[in-house]
Amino acid sequence: MAEAFGRLAGRLQPNADSAGASTTLQWPSSRSGLALMTTMHLAQPTAWQPVTNAEQDTGTPFSLTLPWQPRLARFYRLQSN
């Protein structure tokens, strides 16, 4: 149990990559207990909503590709379930 907790307490290094009309977000699969959340602004009160697209477990990182929408700001965070 302590070993698993230690891995969860480690530093999270997500990755974002934009190509064409999409953005791909990736995070370590060791963080399987996390949900990707999104909001359109960071002003208080911030209403975080779950991203409903299904992530793909590619073995090492989880990966999620989202469509890019011009002139529409989106913010993302990983939240513990």
C-alpha positions, 0 to 999 in steps of 0.5 A: 500500500505504501509503495502505491501511495508513494507512486501517486504522491510523485510528480505528475508530468502531463504532456500536450501536443497540438497537430493540425485540428487536434490536441493530444493530452498524455499522462502516465498510466500509473495515474489511472485513478485520475479524471481529466476535467475542463473549464472555459475560464479560471475566474472564480467560481470555476466550474470544472466539468469532466471530459467525456471523451474516452482516454486510450491506454497505450501501455505507458501513458494515457492519451486523449485527443481533442478537437481544436476549436479556434478562439475558444479557450479551454483549461484542463486539469487532472483530478483524483477520483 
